[in-house]
Amino acid sequence: MERKTIEQVTASIAVSLVFLMTIGLIISIADTFFRWNLFSPSIQTILYFIMICFTILIVSTVLVNIMINISIIASNMDKPKHD
C-alpha cells in the first residue's frame, strides 16, 4: 500500500471512532447526570470496554498517521531543490 492510502485510511478510522465515542460519551454523561439508568450494569460494563477499545484504536491510528507524515517529511527533505 502507498503511504498516502494508509494515511487516508487511518485518518478516516480515527475521525469515525472519535465521532462514535463522542456520541457514546454524551449519552453516558447524560445517563449518569440525569440518573436515567438506560443500561443495565452488565451492558454498561460492555459499553465502557468498547469505549476503551475505541480509545486504544484512536491512539494507534493517530500514531501511525504521525509516523507516516514524519516519513513523508523526511523523504521530501532528502530531495534536492530545483531552482
HTML snippet that shows the backbone in 3Dmol.js (N, CA, C, O; Angstrom):
<script src="https://3Dmol.org/build/3Dmol-min.js"></script>
<div id="view" style="width:600px;height:400px;position:relative"></div>
<script>
const pdb = `
ATOM      1  N   MET A   1       0.830  -1.192   0.000  1.00  0.00           N
ATOM      2  CA  MET A   1       0.000   0.000   0.000  1.00  0.00           C
ATOM      3  C   MET A   1       0.873   1.253   0.000  1.00  0.00           C
ATOM      4  O   MET A   1       1.965   1.271   0.567  1.00  0.00           O
ATOM      5  N   GLU A   2       0.380   2.262  -0.627  1.00  0.00           N
ATOM      6  CA  GLU A   2       1.086   3.528  -0.626  1.00  0.00           C
ATOM      7  C   GLU A   2       0.900   4.249   0.702  1.00  0.00           C
ATOM      8  O   GLU A   2      -0.069   4.021   1.427  1.00  0.00           O
ATOM      9  N   ARG A   3       1.847   5.118   0.998  1.00  0.00           N
ATOM     10  CA  ARG A   3       1.747   5.877   2.246  1.00  0.00           C
ATOM     11  C   ARG A   3       0.504   6.749   2.290  1.00  0.00           C
ATOM     12  O   ARG A   3      -0.154   6.868   3.324  1.00  0.00           O
ATOM     13  N   LYS A   4       0.194   7.355   1.155  1.00  0.00           N
ATOM     14  CA  LYS A   4      -0.964   8.256   1.116  1.00  0.00           C
ATOM     15  C   LYS A   4      -2.262   7.496   1.394  1.00  0.00           C
ATOM     16  O   LYS A   4      -3.139   7.996   2.097  1.00  0.00           O
ATOM     17  N   THR A   5      -2.380   6.284   0.839  1.00  0.00           N
ATOM     18  CA  THR A   5      -3.577   5.468   1.068  1.00  0.00           C
ATOM     19  C   THR A   5      -3.689   5.085   2.544  1.00  0.00           C
ATOM     20  O   THR A   5      -4.764   5.181   3.136  1.00  0.00           O
ATOM     21  N   ILE A   6      -2.581   4.653   3.130  1.00  0.00           N
ATOM     22  CA  ILE A   6      -2.578   4.278   4.553  1.00  0.00           C
ATOM     23  C   ILE A   6      -2.924   5.485   5.409  1.00  0.00           C
ATOM     24  O   ILE A   6      -3.675   5.371   6.377  1.00  0.00           O
ATOM     25  N   GLU A   7      -2.371   6.654   5.048  1.00  0.00           N
ATOM     26  CA  GLU A   7      -2.655   7.870   5.803  1.00  0.00           C
ATOM     27  C   GLU A   7      -4.145   8.216   5.738  1.00  0.00           C
ATOM     28  O   GLU A   7      -4.742   8.580   6.751  1.00  0.00           O
ATOM     29  N   GLN A   8      -4.741   8.103   4.560  1.00  0.00           N
ATOM     30  CA  GLN A   8      -6.164   8.412   4.408  1.00  0.00           C
ATOM     31  C   GLN A   8      -7.033   7.431   5.188  1.00  0.00           C
ATOM     32  O   GLN A   8      -8.006   7.833   5.826  1.00  0.00           O
ATOM     33  N   VAL A   9      -6.686   6.152   5.139  1.00  0.00           N
ATOM     34  CA  VAL A   9      -7.464   5.131   5.846  1.00  0.00           C
ATOM     35  C   VAL A   9      -7.376   5.330   7.356  1.00  0.00           C
ATOM     36  O   VAL A   9      -8.392   5.287   8.049  1.00  0.00           O
ATOM     37  N   THR A  10      -6.161   5.548   7.867  1.00  0.00           N
ATOM     38  CA  THR A  10      -6.012   5.726   9.313  1.00  0.00           C
ATOM     39  C   THR A  10      -6.693   7.006   9.792  1.00  0.00           C
ATOM     40  O   THR A  10      -7.278   7.031  10.875  1.00  0.00           O
ATOM     41  N   ALA A  11      -6.618   8.062   8.995  1.00  0.00           N
ATOM     42  CA  ALA A  11      -7.289   9.309   9.378  1.00  0.00           C
ATOM     43  C   ALA A  11      -8.804   9.115   9.393  1.00  0.00           C
ATOM     44  O   ALA A  11      -9.484   9.611  10.292  1.00  0.00           O
ATOM     45  N   SER A  12      -9.333   8.403   8.411  1.00  0.00           N
ATOM     46  CA  SER A  12     -10.778   8.155   8.366  1.00  0.00           C
ATOM     47  C   SER A  12     -11.238   7.311   9.548  1.00  0.00           C
ATOM     48  O   SER A  12     -12.279   7.584  10.146  1.00  0.00           O
ATOM     49  N   ILE A  13     -10.464   6.292   9.880  1.00  0.00           N
ATOM     50  CA  ILE A  13     -10.803   5.444  11.027  1.00  0.00           C
ATOM     51  C   ILE A  13     -10.796   6.263  12.312  1.00  0.00           C
ATOM     52  O   ILE A  13     -11.711   6.155  13.128  1.00  0.00           O
ATOM     53  N   ALA A  14      -9.764   7.079  12.489  1.00  0.00           N
ATOM     54  CA  ALA A  14      -9.659   7.885  13.709  1.00  0.00           C
ATOM     55  C   ALA A  14     -10.826   8.853  13.835  1.00  0.00           C
ATOM     56  O   ALA A  14     -11.413   8.984  14.909  1.00  0.00           O
ATOM     57  N   VAL A  15     -11.168   9.534  12.738  1.00  0.00           N
ATOM     58  CA  VAL A  15     -12.261  10.509  12.786  1.00  0.00           C
ATOM     59  C   VAL A  15     -13.591   9.804  13.074  1.00  0.00           C
ATOM     60  O   VAL A  15     -14.393  10.293  13.869  1.00  0.00           O
ATOM     61  N   SER A  16     -13.823   8.668  12.435  1.00  0.00           N
ATOM     62  CA  SER A  16     -15.065   7.922  12.655  1.00  0.00           C
ATOM     63  C   SER A  16     -15.183   7.452  14.103  1.00  0.00           C
ATOM     64  O   SER A  16     -16.246   7.572  14.713  1.00  0.00           O
ATOM     65  N   LEU A  17     -14.102   6.923  14.645  1.00  0.00           N
ATOM     66  CA  LEU A  17     -14.125   6.450  16.031  1.00  0.00           C
ATOM     67  C   LEU A  17     -14.290   7.586  17.023  1.00  0.00           C
ATOM     68  O   LEU A  17     -14.984   7.437  18.029  1.00  0.00           O
ATOM     69  N   VAL A  18     -13.658   8.721  16.751  1.00  0.00           N
ATOM     70  CA  VAL A  18     -13.822   9.877  17.637  1.00  0.00           C
ATOM     71  C   VAL A  18     -15.281  10.329  17.623  1.00  0.00           C
ATOM     72  O   VAL A  18     -15.836  10.664  18.669  1.00  0.00           O
ATOM     73  N   PHE A  19     -15.901  10.339  16.448  1.00  0.00           N
ATOM     74  CA  PHE A  19     -17.312  10.720  16.334  1.00  0.00           C
ATOM     75  C   PHE A  19     -18.194   9.769  17.147  1.00  0.00           C
ATOM     76  O   PHE A  19     -19.048  10.216  17.913  1.00  0.00           O
ATOM     77  N   LEU A  20     -17.989   8.461  16.981  1.00  0.00           N
ATOM     78  CA  LEU A  20     -18.791   7.481  17.715  1.00  0.00           C
ATOM     79  C   LEU A  20     -18.555   7.581  19.221  1.00  0.00           C
ATOM     80  O   LEU A  20     -19.486   7.460  20.018  1.00  0.00           O
ATOM     81  N   MET A  21     -17.298   7.803  19.595  1.00  0.00           N
ATOM     82  CA  MET A  21     -17.006   7.903  21.017  1.00  0.00           C
ATOM     83  C   MET A  21     -17.603   9.162  21.629  1.00  0.00           C
ATOM     84  O   MET A  21     -18.035   9.148  22.781  1.00  0.00           O
ATOM     85  N   THR A  22     -17.629  10.237  20.873  1.00  0.00           N
ATOM     86  CA  THR A  22     -18.232  11.471  21.364  1.00  0.00           C
ATOM     87  C   THR A  22     -19.713  11.267  21.656  1.00  0.00           C
ATOM     88  O   THR A  22     -20.212  11.691  22.698  1.00  0.00           O
ATOM     89  N   ILE A  23     -20.405  10.624  20.739  1.00  0.00           N
ATOM     90  CA  ILE A  23     -21.826  10.329  20.955  1.00  0.00           C
ATOM     91  C   ILE A  23     -22.005   9.435  22.180  1.00  0.00           C
ATOM     92  O   ILE A  23     -22.880   9.677  23.011  1.00  0.00           O
ATOM     93  N   GLY A  24     -21.170   8.400  22.285  1.00  0.00           N
ATOM     94  CA  GLY A  24     -21.250   7.499  23.435  1.00  0.00           C
ATOM     95  C   GLY A  24     -20.976   8.207  24.752  1.00  0.00           C
ATOM     96  O   GLY A  24     -21.645   7.944  25.751  1.00  0.00           O
ATOM     97  N   LEU A  25     -20.001   9.098  24.758  1.00  0.00           N
ATOM     98  CA  LEU A  25     -19.692   9.830  25.985  1.00  0.00           C
ATOM     99  C   LEU A  25     -20.814  10.783  26.374  1.00  0.00           C
ATOM    100  O   LEU A  25     -21.128  10.926  27.556  1.00  0.00           O
ATOM    101  N   ILE A  26     -21.416  11.432  25.391  1.00  0.00           N
ATOM    102  CA  ILE A  26     -22.535  12.329  25.691  1.00  0.00           C
ATOM    103  C   ILE A  26     -23.687  11.542  26.316  1.00  0.00           C
ATOM    104  O   ILE A  26     -24.279  11.977  27.304  1.00  0.00           O
ATOM    105  N   ILE A  27     -23.999  10.392  25.737  1.00  0.00           N
ATOM    106  CA  ILE A  27     -25.071   9.558  26.286  1.00  0.00           C
ATOM    107  C   ILE A  27     -24.703   9.065  27.689  1.00  0.00           C
ATOM    108  O   ILE A  27     -25.546   9.054  28.587  1.00  0.00           O
ATOM    109  N   SER A  28     -23.457   8.661  27.873  1.00  0.00           N
ATOM    110  CA  SER A  28     -23.014   8.159  29.172  1.00  0.00           C
ATOM    111  C   SER A  28     -23.066   9.250  30.242  1.00  0.00           C
ATOM    112  O   SER A  28     -23.514   9.005  31.362  1.00  0.00           O
ATOM    113  N   ILE A  29     -22.610  10.443  29.897  1.00  0.00           N
ATOM    114  CA  ILE A  29     -22.633  11.547  30.862  1.00  0.00           C
ATOM    115  C   ILE A  29     -24.069  11.939  31.193  1.00  0.00           C
ATOM    116  O   ILE A  29     -24.396  12.182  32.354  1.00  0.00           O
ATOM    117  N   ALA A  30     -24.929  12.002  30.172  1.00  0.00           N
ATOM    118  CA  ALA A  30     -26.336  12.338  30.415  1.00  0.00           C
ATOM    119  C   ALA A  30     -26.998  11.267  31.281  1.00  0.00           C
ATOM    120  O   ALA A  30     -27.780  11.580  32.179  1.00  0.00           O
ATOM    121  N   ASP A  31     -26.680  10.007  31.005  1.00  0.00           N
ATOM    122  CA  ASP A  31     -27.241   8.901  31.785  1.00  0.00           C
ATOM    123  C   ASP A  31     -26.843   9.014  33.256  1.00  0.00           C
ATOM    124  O   ASP A  31     -27.667   8.800  34.146  1.00  0.00           O
ATOM    125  N   THR A  32     -25.589   9.348  33.506  1.00  0.00           N
ATOM    126  CA  THR A  32     -25.115   9.489  34.878  1.00  0.00           C
ATOM    127  C   THR A  32     -25.689  10.753  35.535  1.00  0.00           C
ATOM    128  O   THR A  32     -26.136  10.712  36.681  1.00  0.00           O
ATOM    129  N   PHE A  33     -25.675  11.858  34.810  1.00  0.00           N
ATOM    130  CA  PHE A  33     -26.111  13.138  35.371  1.00  0.00           C
ATOM    131  C   PHE A  33     -27.600  13.138  35.710  1.00  0.00           C
ATOM    132  O   PHE A  33     -27.999  13.595  36.781  1.00  0.00           O
ATOM    133  N   PHE A  34     -28.420  12.621  34.786  1.00  0.00           N
ATOM    134  CA  PHE A  34     -29.864  12.633  34.992  1.00  0.00           C
ATOM    135  C   PHE A  34     -30.400  11.367  35.665  1.00  0.00           C
ATOM    136  O   PHE A  34     -31.598  11.260  35.926  1.00  0.00           O
ATOM    137  N   ARG A  35     -29.510  10.410  35.943  1.00  0.00           N
ATOM    138  CA  ARG A  35     -29.872   9.138  36.578  1.00  0.00           C
ATOM    139  C   ARG A  35     -30.988   8.412  35.802  1.00  0.00           C
ATOM    140  O   ARG A  35     -31.968   7.935  36.373  1.00  0.00           O
ATOM    141  N   TRP A  36     -30.791   8.352  34.480  1.00  0.00           N
ATOM    142  CA  TRP A  36     -31.781   7.694  33.635  1.00  0.00           C
ATOM    143  C   TRP A  36     -31.711   6.171  33.748  1.00  0.00           C
ATOM    144  O   TRP A  36     -32.728   5.496  33.589  1.00  0.00           O
ATOM    145  N   ASN A  37     -30.541   5.630  34.017  1.00  0.00           N
ATOM    146  CA  ASN A  37     -30.325   4.174  34.051  1.00  0.00           C
ATOM    147  C   ASN A  37     -30.795   3.513  32.759  1.00  0.00           C
ATOM    148  O   ASN A  37     -31.603   2.584  32.773  1.00  0.00           O
ATOM    149  N   LEU A  38     -30.270   4.018  31.644  1.00  0.00           N
ATOM    150  CA  LEU A  38     -30.643   3.488  30.327  1.00  0.00           C
ATOM    151  C   LEU A  38     -30.171   2.048  30.132  1.00  0.00           C
ATOM    152  O   LEU A  38     -30.831   1.254  29.462  1.00  0.00           O
ATOM    153  N   PHE A  39     -29.036   1.724  30.717  1.00  0.00           N
ATOM    154  CA  PHE A  39     -28.437   0.408  30.500  1.00  0.00           C
ATOM    155  C   PHE A  39     -28.262  -0.311  31.837  1.00  0.00           C
ATOM    156  O   PHE A  39     -28.035   0.311  32.875  1.00  0.00           O
ATOM    157  N   SER A  40     -28.372  -1.631  31.781  1.00  0.00           N
ATOM    158  CA  SER A  40     -28.116  -2.431  32.980  1.00  0.00           C
ATOM    159  C   SER A  40     -26.614  -2.392  33.291  1.00  0.00           C
ATOM    160  O   SER A  40     -25.816  -2.063  32.413  1.00  0.00           O
ATOM    161  N   PRO A  41     -26.223  -2.720  34.516  1.00  0.00           N
ATOM    162  CA  PRO A  41     -24.792  -2.670  34.866  1.00  0.00           C
ATOM    163  C   PRO A  41     -23.907  -3.546  33.970  1.00  0.00           C
ATOM    164  O   PRO A  41     -22.780  -3.166  33.654  1.00  0.00           O
ATOM    165  N   SER A  42     -24.404  -4.697  33.566  1.00  0.00           N
ATOM    166  CA  SER A  42     -23.584  -5.559  32.704  1.00  0.00           C
ATOM    167  C   SER A  42     -23.407  -4.936  31.313  1.00  0.00           C
ATOM    168  O   SER A  42     -22.330  -5.024  30.724  1.00  0.00           O
ATOM    169  N   ILE A  43     -24.458  -4.313  30.797  1.00  0.00           N
ATOM    170  CA  ILE A  43     -24.355  -3.638  29.499  1.00  0.00           C
ATOM    171  C   ILE A  43     -23.433  -2.420  29.608  1.00  0.00           C
ATOM    172  O   ILE A  43     -22.663  -2.148  28.687  1.00  0.00           O
ATOM    173  N   GLN A  44     -23.503  -1.685  30.723  1.00  0.00           N
ATOM    174  CA  GLN A  44     -22.617  -0.544  30.928  1.00  0.00           C
ATOM    175  C   GLN A  44     -21.158  -0.980  30.948  1.00  0.00           C
ATOM    176  O   GLN A  44     -20.297  -0.294  30.396  1.00  0.00           O
ATOM    177  N   THR A  45     -20.879  -2.099  31.570  1.00  0.00           N
ATOM    178  CA  THR A  45     -19.507  -2.617  31.596  1.00  0.00           C
ATOM    179  C   THR A  45     -19.027  -2.918  30.182  1.00  0.00           C
ATOM    180  O   THR A  45     -17.896  -2.588  29.825  1.00  0.00           O
ATOM    181  N   ILE A  46     -19.871  -3.536  29.384  1.00  0.00           N
ATOM    182  CA  ILE A  46     -19.520  -3.840  27.996  1.00  0.00           C
ATOM    183  C   ILE A  46     -19.305  -2.558  27.210  1.00  0.00           C
ATOM    184  O   ILE A  46     -18.358  -2.467  26.429  1.00  0.00           O
ATOM    185  N   LEU A  47     -20.164  -1.568  27.401  1.00  0.00           N
ATOM    186  CA  LEU A  47     -20.018  -0.297  26.689  1.00  0.00           C
ATOM    187  C   LEU A  47     -18.745   0.430  27.095  1.00  0.00           C
ATOM    188  O   LEU A  47     -18.077   1.018  26.245  1.00  0.00           O
ATOM    189  N   TYR A  48     -18.396   0.402  28.379  1.00  0.00           N
ATOM    190  CA  TYR A  48     -17.142   1.019  28.821  1.00  0.00           C
ATOM    191  C   TYR A  48     -15.943   0.297  28.204  1.00  0.00           C
ATOM    192  O   TYR A  48     -14.964   0.935  27.817  1.00  0.00           O
ATOM    193  N   PHE A  49     -16.018  -1.018  28.114  1.00  0.00           N
ATOM    194  CA  PHE A  49     -14.956  -1.785  27.474  1.00  0.00           C
ATOM    195  C   PHE A  49     -14.811  -1.384  26.008  1.00  0.00           C
ATOM    196  O   PHE A  49     -13.693  -1.215  25.520  1.00  0.00           O
ATOM    197  N   ILE A  50     -15.918  -1.234  25.315  1.00  0.00           N
ATOM    198  CA  ILE A  50     -15.893  -0.825  23.902  1.00  0.00           C
ATOM    199  C   ILE A  50     -15.293   0.576  23.771  1.00  0.00           C
ATOM    200  O   ILE A  50     -14.527   0.836  22.843  1.00  0.00           O
ATOM    201  N   MET A  51     -15.636   1.477  24.691  1.00  0.00           N
ATOM    202  CA  MET A  51     -15.078   2.822  24.636  1.00  0.00           C
ATOM    203  C   MET A  51     -13.572   2.811  24.882  1.00  0.00           C
ATOM    204  O   MET A  51     -12.844   3.589  24.266  1.00  0.00           O
ATOM    205  N   ILE A  52     -13.101   1.955  25.759  1.00  0.00           N
ATOM    206  CA  ILE A  52     -11.660   1.833  25.989  1.00  0.00           C
ATOM    207  C   ILE A  52     -10.976   1.282  24.742  1.00  0.00           C
ATOM    208  O   ILE A  52      -9.895   1.739  24.370  1.00  0.00           O
ATOM    209  N   CYS A  53     -11.604   0.305  24.101  1.00  0.00           N
ATOM    210  CA  CYS A  53     -11.049  -0.238  22.854  1.00  0.00           C
ATOM    211  C   CYS A  53     -10.993   0.831  21.767  1.00  0.00           C
ATOM    212  O   CYS A  53     -10.007   0.921  21.036  1.00  0.00           O
ATOM    213  N   PHE A  54     -12.049   1.642  21.658  1.00  0.00           N
ATOM    214  CA  PHE A  54     -12.059   2.743  20.695  1.00  0.00           C
ATOM    215  C   PHE A  54     -10.915   3.715  20.981  1.00  0.00           C
ATOM    216  O   PHE A  54     -10.257   4.194  20.058  1.00  0.00           O
ATOM    217  N   THR A  55     -10.684   4.001  22.253  1.00  0.00           N
ATOM    218  CA  THR A  55      -9.598   4.918  22.617  1.00  0.00           C
ATOM    219  C   THR A  55      -8.251   4.363  22.184  1.00  0.00           C
ATOM    220  O   THR A  55      -7.415   5.093  21.651  1.00  0.00           O
ATOM    221  N   ILE A  56      -8.043   3.084  22.409  1.00  0.00           N
ATOM    222  CA  ILE A  56      -6.788   2.447  22.003  1.00  0.00           C
ATOM    223  C   ILE A  56      -6.634   2.493  20.488  1.00  0.00           C
ATOM    224  O   ILE A  56      -5.549   2.783  19.985  1.00  0.00           O
ATOM    225  N   LEU A  57      -7.709   2.209  19.757  1.00  0.00           N
ATOM    226  CA  LEU A  57      -7.662   2.259  18.295  1.00  0.00           C
ATOM    227  C   LEU A  57      -7.400   3.671  17.787  1.00  0.00           C
ATOM    228  O   LEU A  57      -6.645   3.858  16.833  1.00  0.00           O
ATOM    229  N   ILE A  58      -8.015   4.663  18.417  1.00  0.00           N
ATOM    230  CA  ILE A  58      -7.802   6.051  18.009  1.00  0.00           C
ATOM    231  C   ILE A  58      -6.344   6.439  18.203  1.00  0.00           C
ATOM    232  O   ILE A  58      -5.728   7.020  17.309  1.00  0.00           O
ATOM    233  N   VAL A  59      -5.796   6.122  19.359  1.00  0.00           N
ATOM    234  CA  VAL A  59      -4.393   6.453  19.631  1.00  0.00           C
ATOM    235  C   VAL A  59      -3.481   5.740  18.638  1.00  0.00           C
ATOM    236  O   VAL A  59      -2.527   6.335  18.136  1.00  0.00           O
ATOM    237  N   SER A  60      -3.765   4.477  18.351  1.00  0.00           N
ATOM    238  CA  SER A  60      -2.941   3.718  17.408  1.00  0.00           C
ATOM    239  C   SER A  60      -2.988   4.318  16.009  1.00  0.00           C
ATOM    240  O   SER A  60      -1.950   4.474  15.365  1.00  0.00           O
ATOM    241  N   THR A  61      -4.185   4.654  15.536  1.00  0.00           N
ATOM    242  CA  THR A  61      -4.290   5.206  14.182  1.00  0.00           C
ATOM    243  C   THR A  61      -3.642   6.582  14.088  1.00  0.00           C
ATOM    244  O   THR A  61      -3.045   6.918  13.066  1.00  0.00           O
ATOM    245  N   VAL A  62      -3.756   7.375  15.139  1.00  0.00           N
ATOM    246  CA  VAL A  62      -3.111   8.691  15.127  1.00  0.00           C
ATOM    247  C   VAL A  62      -1.587   8.527  15.121  1.00  0.00           C
ATOM    248  O   VAL A  62      -0.893   9.260  14.419  1.00  0.00           O
ATOM    249  N   LEU A  63      -1.067   7.580  15.890  1.00  0.00           N
ATOM    250  CA  LEU A  63       0.377   7.346  15.899  1.00  0.00           C
ATOM    251  C   LEU A  63       0.878   6.858  14.543  1.00  0.00           C
ATOM    252  O   LEU A  63       1.938   7.286  14.086  1.00  0.00           O
ATOM    253  N   VAL A  64       0.128   5.967  13.896  1.00  0.00           N
ATOM    254  CA  VAL A  64       0.508   5.509  12.553  1.00  0.00           C
ATOM    255  C   VAL A  64       0.508   6.687  11.595  1.00  0.00           C
ATOM    256  O   VAL A  64       1.417   6.827  10.777  1.00  0.00           O
ATOM    257  N   ASN A  65      -0.508   7.534  11.695  1.00  0.00           N
ATOM    258  CA  ASN A  65      -0.592   8.704  10.828  1.00  0.00           C
ATOM    259  C   ASN A  65       0.593   9.643  11.056  1.00  0.00           C
ATOM    260  O   ASN A  65       1.157  10.174  10.099  1.00  0.00           O
ATOM    261  N   ILE A  66       0.968   9.847  12.303  1.00  0.00           N
ATOM    262  CA  ILE A  66       2.122  10.709  12.610  1.00  0.00           C
ATOM    263  C   ILE A  66       3.398  10.113  12.045  1.00  0.00           C
ATOM    264  O   ILE A  66       4.209  10.833  11.462  1.00  0.00           O
ATOM    265  N   MET A  67       3.593   8.803  12.207  1.00  0.00           N
ATOM    266  CA  MET A  67       4.803   8.160  11.690  1.00  0.00           C
ATOM    267  C   MET A  67       4.877   8.268  10.167  1.00  0.00           C
ATOM    268  O   MET A  67       5.950   8.510   9.615  1.00  0.00           O
ATOM    269  N   ILE A  68       3.758   8.091   9.495  1.00  0.00           N
ATOM    270  CA  ILE A  68       3.751   8.207   8.032  1.00  0.00           C
ATOM    271  C   ILE A  68       4.082   9.634   7.606  1.00  0.00           C
ATOM    272  O   ILE A  68       4.852   9.842   6.668  1.00  0.00           O
ATOM    273  N   ASN A  69       3.500  10.615   8.292  1.00  0.00           N
ATOM    274  CA  ASN A  69       3.781  12.007   7.940  1.00  0.00           C
ATOM    275  C   ASN A  69       5.238  12.377   8.202  1.00  0.00           C
ATOM    276  O   ASN A  69       5.828  13.128   7.425  1.00  0.00           O
ATOM    277  N   ILE A  70       5.820  11.871   9.269  1.00  0.00           N
ATOM    278  CA  ILE A  70       7.241  12.120   9.534  1.00  0.00           C
ATOM    279  C   ILE A  70       8.085  11.496   8.432  1.00  0.00           C
ATOM    280  O   ILE A  70       9.068  12.089   7.988  1.00  0.00           O
ATOM    281  N   SER A  71       7.705  10.300   7.991  1.00  0.00           N
ATOM    282  CA  SER A  71       8.417   9.631   6.896  1.00  0.00           C
ATOM    283  C   SER A  71       8.322  10.445   5.609  1.00  0.00           C
ATOM    284  O   SER A  71       9.306  10.576   4.882  1.00  0.00           O
ATOM    285  N   ILE A  72       7.145  10.988   5.328  1.00  0.00           N
ATOM    286  CA  ILE A  72       6.965  11.805   4.127  1.00  0.00           C
ATOM    287  C   ILE A  72       7.801  13.078   4.210  1.00  0.00           C
ATOM    288  O   ILE A  72       8.425  13.482   3.229  1.00  0.00           O
ATOM    289  N   ILE A  73       7.810  13.707   5.384  1.00  0.00           N
ATOM    290  CA  ILE A  73       8.616  14.919   5.564  1.00  0.00           C
ATOM    291  C   ILE A  73      10.100  14.610   5.371  1.00  0.00           C
ATOM    292  O   ILE A  73      10.816  15.367   4.717  1.00  0.00           O
ATOM    293  N   ALA A  74      10.557  13.497   5.941  1.00  0.00           N
ATOM    294  CA  ALA A  74      11.967  13.129   5.814  1.00  0.00           C
ATOM    295  C   ALA A  74      12.334  12.841   4.363  1.00  0.00           C
ATOM    296  O   ALA A  74      13.405  13.240   3.906  1.00  0.00           O
ATOM    297  N   SER A  75      11.464  12.158   3.639  1.00  0.00           N
ATOM    298  CA  SER A  75      11.773  11.859   2.238  1.00  0.00           C
ATOM    299  C   SER A  75      11.735  13.126   1.386  1.00  0.00           C
ATOM    300  O   SER A  75      12.487  13.236   0.417  1.00  0.00           O
ATOM    301  N   ASN A  76      10.878  14.077   1.728  1.00  0.00           N
ATOM    302  CA  ASN A  76      10.837  15.335   0.981  1.00  0.00           C
ATOM    303  C   ASN A  76      12.054  16.210   1.278  1.00  0.00           C
ATOM    304  O   ASN A  76      12.472  16.996   0.428  1.00  0.00           O
ATOM    305  N   MET A  77      12.616  16.082   2.459  1.00  0.00           N
ATOM    306  CA  MET A  77      13.818  16.860   2.787  1.00  0.00           C
ATOM    307  C   MET A  77      15.037  16.326   2.050  1.00  0.00           C
ATOM    308  O   MET A  77      15.977  17.076   1.785  1.00  0.00           O
ATOM    309  N   ASP A  78      15.033  15.032   1.714  1.00  0.00           N
ATOM    310  CA  ASP A  78      16.160  14.435   1.008  1.00  0.00           C
ATOM    311  C   ASP A  78      16.198  14.827  -0.468  1.00  0.00           C
ATOM    312  O   ASP A  78      17.260  14.792  -1.090  1.00  0.00           O
ATOM    313  N   LYS A  79      15.068  15.195  -1.022  1.00  0.00           N
ATOM    314  CA  LYS A  79      15.014  15.556  -2.440  1.00  0.00           C
ATOM    315  C   LYS A  79      15.724  16.879  -2.662  1.00  0.00           C
ATOM    316  O   LYS A  79      15.533  17.824  -1.898  1.00  0.00           O
ATOM    317  N   PRO A  80      16.548  16.952  -3.713  1.00  0.00           N
ATOM    318  CA  PRO A  80      17.215  18.231  -3.994  1.00  0.00           C
ATOM    319  C   PRO A  80      16.217  19.248  -4.531  1.00  0.00           C
ATOM    320  O   PRO A  80      15.266  18.899  -5.231  1.00  0.00           O
ATOM    321  N   LYS A  81      16.451  20.507  -4.190  1.00  0.00           N
ATOM    322  CA  LYS A  81      15.577  21.566  -4.662  1.00  0.00           C
ATOM    323  C   LYS A  81      15.947  21.926  -6.093  1.00  0.00           C
ATOM    324  O   LYS A  81      17.123  22.000  -6.450  1.00  0.00           O
ATOM    325  N   HIS A  82      14.930  22.145  -6.894  1.00  0.00           N
ATOM    326  CA  HIS A  82      15.145  22.565  -8.275  1.00  0.00           C
ATOM    327  C   HIS A  82      14.915  24.056  -8.368  1.00  0.00           C
ATOM    328  O   HIS A  82      13.831  24.545  -8.049  1.00  0.00           O
ATOM    329  N   ASP A  83      15.927  24.775  -8.802  1.00  0.00           N
ATOM    330  CA  ASP A  83      15.792  26.236  -8.926  1.00  0.00           C
ATOM    331  C   ASP A  83      15.341  26.619 -10.301  1.00  0.00           C
ATOM    332  O   ASP A  83      15.174  27.804 -10.588  1.00  0.00           O
TER     333      ASP A  83
END
`;
const viewer = $3Dmol.createViewer("view");
viewer.addModel(pdb, "pdb");
viewer.setStyle({}, {cartoon: {color: "spectrum"}});
viewer.zoomTo();
viewer.render();
</script>
